[in-house]
Amino acid sequence: MPNPYWVEELRPLSGLDEPVANYVLSQAAAQHFLTDVVSMLDWQIPEFQKEGKSYLSIAIGCTGGRHRSVAIAEELRRRLNIEHAVFHRDIAR
């Protein structure tokens, strides 16, 4: 996926900002990735629950941790209707 870091007006922003999220999510590769991950998690999450698992960690990464991974993680939260914590480890870099 193209990196918003290299777009001058997006560089100081993060994936929590609408212009960055729109830039990332408008990429065909991002939509393909999201579709595949959501499809996988739609059947895996109930299986974890059946086994009595109380939590599931999902990690999404990118080069700097401020733009693409943040936008993707937030979109996964929205699509999966996740109300639990989403932690953006490197967003302050």
N, C-alpha and C positions, 0 to 999 in steps of 0.2 A: 504494500500500500504506500502511496506517496506520503512523505513525512511533512506535516504542517510546519515543522520547525524551519523548513527551507522557504516558507512563504512569509515574507517580512512582516506583514500585518498580523499574522497568526502566531508568530514566534513567542511573543510575551504572554499569550493567553494559554489556557489549558483545555483539556478535553471536556471540562465542565462548562466551558463557554460555548454558546450556541454557534458562533461562526466556525469554531474548530470542529465541533460535533457534526455540523452540516457538511463540512469539507471531508471529514473521515467517512461518514456514513453515506455520502454520495458516491463512493467508490464501489465498483462492482465487486472487487475482491473482499471488501468489508461485508457486503451483503451476503456473499457466498459463505464466508467464514461464519457469520452470525446464524445463517440458516442451518449450517451443519452442526454448530455447537448447540443451538437450541434443540435441534432434532435429537441429538445424542442425550442431552440432559433431560429432555421430556420423558425418556424411558429410564434413564439411570436414577434420577431422584426418587421415584417411587420404589425402586429396588433397594436403594440405601435405606429408605424408611422401613421397608419390610424387614430388613435385617436389624432394625432397632438403632440404626446410626442416628446420632443426635445433631451432627453437623457435617457439612461438606465444604471443603475449601476448593475454590477455583481460582487459578492464577492466570492473568493475562499480562503479557509483557510487550514492550517495544523498546526501541533504542534508548530513549531518554526517560520514559515513564511519565511524561506530562501530557501528551496529546492523544496519540492513537489508542494506547491501552486504556486510558481513562474514558475516552468516548465509547469504546467497545464495551468496557465493563458496565458503564451506565446504561447502555442500550440492552445488554444482557439482563440487567436488573429489571428494566422496563418490560422486556419481552417475557421474562420468566415470572414477573410479578413478585419479585423478591423484596421483602421488607427488612431483611436482616442487614447487618453491616457490610458495606463495601468500603474497603480500605485502599486508598491510593498511596502506596508507599513512597513513591518518588516524585509526587506532584510538585513539591516545593523546590525541586532542584533548579 
